[in-house]
Amino acid sequence: MSNERKEQIKSNLIKIHQNFEKYQLPDQRQPQLICVSKNHPLNDILIANQLGEKIFAENRVQEMLKKQEMFMHLPEAEREKYDFKWHFIGTLQKNKIKDIVGLVDLIHSVHSFDLLERINKVSKKRGLISKVLIQVNIAEEESKHGFKVEELESVLEKSCEMKNVKIMGLMTMAPFYEDAEVYKSQIIFSKARELLNQYQKEYSADFNQLSMGMSHDYIYALKEGATFIRIGTDIFGERNYLM
């Protein structure tokens, strides 16, 4: 691990955590930073973990599996120095579910009922309960996956029959706005918080996680009570590493 790279990541993390303290809601429990390591080497993950970060996320199954394999090939004494969890945040295909159930702590991107059923089925076969978030497309962008707002109630009702998935809350993404208009993201995040509060009362007290906000708009997500913030570029820099 180069000292230069470590200092760069450390400096970036300090700035992010300072913003967490500055912008999170006063009565909000501490949001959790998810370090998005897409197209960055395992070495960067290990550096960030040594600096105190505990959650890392990928949006491509194969890249995540490759990094997990690389980590497991480290000497046991080396692996014991690290302690972190994996989340999956990308678009998940049904045929890839078998590859990640049991290997990730949380799936953020359940965007269809078929996907939810498949996760439940695979989890049941393996004797597991998989934690997931429901992806909701509040802005109704055609380019993004996710349930419509009006579909949430039905999905949550049907999911009550599934014993091997635990729905922990919601995930959403705001449209990509140029810098001068990024404040508009807060409108989307505010709606997500309202939905979480509504269905927490109707569905379950454990339905309390809100995954939203990325490098360019996470400050507005903090202001609206995000519990998971997904940041890649502001930690690791531009993505230029290919597996």
C-alpha positions in Angstrom: 0.0 0.0 0.0 1.5 3.3 -1.0 1.5 6.0 1.6 0.5 8.5 -1.1 -2.6 6.6 -2.0 -3.5 6.1 1.7 -3.2 9.8 2.5 -5.3 10.7 -0.6 -8.1 8.3 0.5 -7.8 9.4 4.2 -8.1 13.1 3.2 -11.2 12.4 1.1 -12.8 10.4 3.9 -12.2 13.1 6.5 -14.0 15.6 4.2 -17.0 13.3 3.8 -17.3 12.6 7.5 -17.1 16.3 8.2 -20.0 16.8 5.9 -21.9 14.0 7.6 -21.6 15.8 10.9 -22.5 19.2 9.3 -25.6 18.2 7.3 -27.2 15.1 8.9 -30.5 15.7 10.7 -30.0 16.7 14.4 -32.1 13.8 15.7 -30.9 11.3 13.1 -28.9 8.2 14.0 -25.5 8.3 12.4 -25.7 7.6 8.7 -23.5 4.8 7.4 -21.1 5.5 4.6 -21.0 2.9 1.8 -17.7 3.0 -0.1 -18.5 2.2 -3.7 -15.4 0.4 -5.0 -16.6 -0.2 -8.6 -13.6 -0.2 -11.0 -11.1 0.3 -8.1 -8.6 -2.3 -6.9 -9.0 -4.5 -3.8 -6.0 -2.6 -2.4 -8.1 0.6 -2.2 -10.8 -1.3 -0.2 -8.1 -2.6 2.2 -6.8 1.0 2.7 -10.2 2.4 3.4 -11.0 -0.5 5.8 -7.8 0.2 7.7 -9.0 3.8 7.9 -12.2 2.7 9.6 -14.7 2.1 6.8 -16.7 -1.1 7.2 -19.1 -1.3 4.2 -18.1 -1.7 0.6 -20.4 -2.0 -2.4 -20.2 -3.1 -6.0 -22.8 -2.8 -8.8 -21.5 -5.7 -10.9 -21.7 -9.2 -9.6 -18.6 -10.5 -11.4 -16.4 -7.7 -10.2 -17.6 -8.3 -6.6 -16.9 -12.0 -6.8 -13.5 -11.4 -8.3 -12.5 -9.1 -5.4 -13.9 -11.5 -2.8 -11.8 -14.3 -4.4 -8.7 -12.1 -4.4 -9.2 -11.3 -0.8 -9.6 -15.0 0.1 -6.4 -15.8 -1.6 -4.5 -13.5 0.8 -2.6 -15.3 3.6 -4.9 -15.9 6.6 -2.7 -13.8 8.8 -3.2 -10.9 6.3 -7.0 -11.4 6.0 -7.3 -11.2 9.8 -6.2 -7.6 9.8 -9.4 -6.6 8.0 -13.1 -6.5 8.9 -15.7 -5.4 6.4 -19.0 -6.2 4.8 -20.2 -6.3 1.2 -23.4 -4.6 -0.1 -24.7 -5.0 -3.7 -26.1 -1.8 -5.2 -26.3 -2.5 -9.0 -29.0 -3.7 -11.3 -29.4 -7.4 -10.4 -30.4 -10.1 -12.9 -32.4 -13.1 -11.7 -29.7 -15.5 -13.0 -27.1 -13.8 -10.8 -29.0 -14.0 -7.5 -27.5 -17.5 -6.8 -24.1 -16.0 -7.0 -24.5 -13.4 -4.3 -27.1 -14.7 -1.8 -25.1 -15.4 1.4 -22.1 -13.3 0.2 -23.5 -9.8 0.7 -25.0 -8.3 3.9 -27.6 -6.2 2.0 -29.0 -6.0 -1.5 -30.1 -2.4 -2.2 -31.6 -2.8 -5.6 -34.6 -5.0 -5.6 -36.6 -3.5 -8.4 -39.2 -6.2 -9.3 -41.4 -8.6 -7.5 -39.9 -11.5 -9.5 -36.5 -10.6 -8.2 -37.8 -10.5 -4.7 -39.4 -14.0 -5.1 -36.2 -15.4 -6.5 -34.1 -14.0 -3.7 -36.5 -15.6 -1.2 -36.4 -18.9 -3.1 -32.6 -19.1 -3.2 -32.3 -18.0 0.4 -34.7 -20.7 1.5 -32.7 -23.4 -0.2 -29.6 -22.2 1.6 -31.3 -21.8 5.0 -30.7 -18.0 5.0 -32.6 -14.8 5.5 -31.5 -12.2 3.0 -31.7 -8.5 3.9 -32.9 -6.3 1.0 -34.0 -2.8 0.2 -36.8 -2.0 -2.3 -35.7 0.3 -5.1 -38.3 2.9 -5.8 -38.2 5.1 -8.9 -39.7 8.3 -7.5 -38.7 10.5 -10.4 -40.2 7.9 -12.8 -37.1 8.0 -15.1 -37.3 5.6 -17.9 -33.6 5.0 -17.8 -33.8 3.7 -14.2 -35.2 0.6 -12.6 -37.4 0.6 -9.6 -41.0 0.3 -8.4 -43.4 3.1 -8.9 -44.5 4.8 -5.7 -48.1 3.5 -6.2 -46.8 -0.1 -6.3 -45.1 -0.1 -3.0 -48.1 -1.0 -0.8 -48.9 -4.1 -2.9 -45.2 -5.2 -2.9 -44.9 -5.0 0.8 -48.2 -6.8 1.4 -47.2 -9.7 -0.8 -43.8 -9.9 0.7 -45.2 -10.7 4.1 -45.6 -14.3 2.9 -41.9 -14.5 2.2 -40.0 -16.0 5.2 -36.5 -15.8 3.8 -36.2 -12.1 2.9 -36.2 -9.2 5.3 -37.1 -5.9 3.7 -35.2 -3.2 5.6 -36.3 -0.1 3.8 -36.0 1.8 0.5 -33.4 2.8 -2.0 -33.7 5.6 -4.5 -31.7 7.7 -6.9 -32.4 11.3 -7.9 -32.0 12.3 -11.6 -28.5 13.6 -12.4 -28.6 17.3 -12.2 -25.9 19.7 -13.3 -24.2 21.5 -10.4 -26.4 24.6 -10.5 -29.5 22.4 -10.1 -28.3 19.6 -7.9 -30.4 21.1 -5.1 -33.5 19.6 -6.8 -32.3 16.2 -5.6 -33.7 17.1 -2.2 -37.2 17.0 -3.5 -36.8 13.3 -4.5 -35.0 12.5 -1.2 -37.8 14.2 0.8 -40.4 12.1 -0.9 -38.4 8.9 -0.2 -38.2 9.8 3.5 -42.0 10.4 3.6 -42.6 7.0 2.0 -40.2 5.3 4.5 -42.1 6.9 7.4 -45.4 6.0 6.0 -44.6 2.3 5.4 -42.7 1.9 8.6 -45.9 2.6 10.5 -47.9 0.3 8.2 -45.4 -2.5 7.5 -42.8 -3.0 10.2 -40.7 -1.0 12.7 -37.7 -2.7 11.1 -38.5 -1.0 7.8 -36.2 1.9 8.7 -33.3 2.1 6.3 -33.1 4.7 3.5 -30.3 4.3 0.9 -29.9 7.5 -1.2 -27.3 10.0 -2.1 -24.1 9.7 -4.1 -20.9 11.8 -4.6 -22.6 14.6 -6.3 -25.8 14.9 -4.2 -25.3 13.2 -0.9 -25.4 16.4 1.1 -29.1 16.8 0.1 -29.7 13.1 1.1 -28.2 13.8 4.5 -30.6 16.7 5.0 -33.5 14.3 4.4 -32.4 11.6 6.7 -30.6 9.0 4.6 -29.2 6.1 6.7 -27.0 4.8 3.9 -24.9 7.1 1.6 -23.3 5.5 -1.4 -20.1 7.3 -2.4 -17.4 6.2 -4.8 -15.7 9.0 -6.7 -15.4 11.4 -3.7 -13.5 8.6 -1.9 -11.4 6.8 -4.5 -11.3 9.4 -7.4 -12.3 8.8 -11.0 -12.8 5.2 -11.9 -10.0 4.1 -14.2 -9.2 0.6 -12.9 -10.6 -2.4 -14.8 -10.8 -5.9 -13.4 
